[in-house]
């Protein structure tokens, strides 16, 4: 599998429906909740550090590019609670990586073909952004 040396990724989600359970214990016990919505914008910028974790023998293989990321998010619930983070340009990256992993029954699926892309990349019309 190939990743561009310097890449970018973005995930922008608006008004994602979810349930607010107020705390962890209430959530794992499927307690009372209220309808809520969340929005977030994550921007990732790749660096030069390509890393591989795991092995076929370990049952997990992942190839990633470490970089930096920023995020801005907000949420509001039907009971009137709302939260908005600071702007994404105030974010500090502790760790950020983008990549691809395989495990379980998919461990040996979609192994790279001769040009570094798997068959699904071709089917999706994948284009490298080098």
Secondary structure, DSSP 4 states (H G I P E B T S, - for coil): ----SS-EEEEEEEEEEEEE-SSHHHHHTT---EEEEEEEEEEEEEEEEEEEEEETTTTEEEEEEEEEEEEEEEEEETTS-EEEPPPGGG---S--EEEEEEEGGGTTTT---TTS--HHHHHTT-----
